[in-house]
Every structure is written in structure tokens, then in C-alpha cells.
């Protein structure tokens, strides 16, 4: 936002030295990732790859090597750009955001965390003034799920997506028992494809089914005309 000249803060606070917010651990039925954990660490984590391979894979698709070695999961999620890779992956894996502020800690689902731009185009999430994201809790119930990630970018995979898809499916003997599918870059917030998920559940995987759900996914999809922000 500073680079785009949309905000000019009087003070910047560097949180990168808070080592207590950089970790990956198992906590009961969840994998918990500290907000300052870098993308590269998530990509290479054996724990994340075992339980949530979709998240590990998507972390490896973020930006370029420099971004992955410096950028953090918390930074990406709090920025909340719908064209970024991680917000849709968080939605597809049922992530819960852990938020801390002067009034204590609260937790909010990824579904409710991303809210789109405010009137000043400076906030894309439900974080309130004086709050920070401290951790992301990811249920490991999808440990044996199949996953899929794809993004279409204007020039190369390092660019922000024109459209992306993050999907996790529980499949047994060819039958799709459950699924979570989220799109990025199609609206101001990442979007769950509820109709597609409902159409998949309980169905035998087949090419015909793929064609049917593709038709469902495209229903009502229309490109929007918009003007880019004019940068001073």
C-alpha cells in the first residue's frame, strides 16, 4: 500500500524480530503456524507436507524466491489481497485466525476474516485497530486428502493470479466423500464454491462429473469492467 502511495504512515513498527511468532507445531487436531513464519519454512516443513500438503504447495508458489524467503504467512493473509495465493488456500483448508489485541485474544474463521476493501481501500480483513494476527490454526482432518492448486497469471507464476483455485478432496474407492474448493482473484475476497462442493460429495469421480461441476462453477461468471487505481 505504501508503494502504491495509498497510505503514508507516520510510524512503522517492525515485528520481524518477534521470534515467538515464527513456528510450526502440532496442537491436538490442528497444525498451528505462527504469523511470522516465512513461506519457505512452510513449503519445506515435513509437518505441513504430511498433514496439509495443499498449504505447503501453495507456499512454494508465492511470488519469487526472494519473496518466499522474506515474506510471512501472516503478512500475506493480513494484506488480504484476493489475488494472492494463500487466502484461498486458507479458506479451502478451514483455517482459523488467532488475533491478539488490547482486549485479549479472539479467533475468527477464514470465511469471516476476509471482508474486502474498506472505503479507504486500506483494509481487506476484519482486523480492528490495535490488533495483530499471531497465528493460523489449520485442522489436520484433511491429512489424507487429495489436493489441487492452479493459478492463471498474466505473464508468469510469479505474478498475482488472474484466477486461482485451491481444492482439497477426501476420496475413498473413487468416491468423493467431502471437498473444499476456493477461488482467488474472482471477487474482492476469496470465494468458496459451495455449489461445486455439494455436487461433488458422494459422487464417483469421472470425466462426466468433472464436466458437470465445471458447468456449475461457471454459472453466473461474468468478467467485470473496472478502472485501475490512479497512482499519483
Rosetta blueprint (number, residue, H / E / L):
1 X L
2 X L
3 X L
4 X L
5 X L
6 X L
7 X L
8 X L
9 X L
10 X L
11 X L
12 X L
13 X L
14 X L
15 X L
16 X L
17 X L
18 X L
19 X H
20 X H
21 X H
22 X L
23 X L
24 X E
25 X E
26 X E
27 X E
28 X L
29 X L
30 X E
31 X E
32 X E
33 X E
34 X E
35 X L
36 X L
37 X L
38 X E
39 X H
40 X H
41 X H
42 X H
43 X H
44 X H
45 X L
46 X H
47 X H
48 X H
49 X H
50 X H
51 X H
52 X L
53 X H
54 X H
55 X H
56 X H
57 X H
58 X H
59 X H
60 X L
61 X L
62 X L
63 X L
64 X L
65 X H
66 X H
67 X H
68 X H
69 X H
70 X H
71 X L
72 X E
73 X H
74 X H
75 X H
76 X H
77 X H
78 X H
79 X H
80 X L
81 X L
82 X L
83 X L
84 X L
85 X L
86 X H
87 X H
88 X H
89 X H
90 X H
91 X H
92 X H
93 X L
94 X L
95 X L
96 X E
97 X E
98 X E
99 X E
100 X E
101 X E
102 X L
103 X L
104 X E
105 X E
106 X E
107 X E
108 X E
109 X E
110 X H
111 X H
112 X H
113 X H
114 X E
115 X L
116 X L
117 X L
118 X L
119 X L
120 X L
121 X L
122 X L
123 X L
124 X L
125 X E
126 X L
127 X L
128 X L
129 X L
130 X L
131 X L
132 X E
133 X E
134 X E
135 X E
136 X E
137 X E
138 X E
139 X E
140 X H
141 X H
142 X H
143 X L
144 X L
145 X L
146 X E
147 X E
148 X E
149 X E
150 X E
151 X E
152 X E
153 X E
154 X L
155 X L
156 X L
157 X L
158 X L
159 X L
160 X L
161 X E
162 X E
163 X E
164 X E
165 X E
166 X E
167 X E
168 X E
169 X E
170 X E
171 X E
172 X E
173 X L
174 X L
175 X E
176 X E
177 X E
178 X E
179 X E
180 X E
181 X E
182 X E
183 X E
184 X E
185 X L
186 X L
187 X L
188 X L
189 X L
190 X L
191 X E
192 X E
193 X L
194 X H
195 X H
196 X H
197 X H
198 X H
199 X H
200 X H
201 X L
202 X L
203 X E
204 X E
205 X L
206 X L
207 X H
208 X H
209 X H
210 X H
211 X H
212 X H
213 X H
214 X H
215 X H
216 X H
217 X H
218 X H
219 X L
220 X L
221 X L
222 X L
223 X L
224 X L
225 X L
226 X L
227 X L
228 X L
229 X L
230 X L
231 X L
232 X L
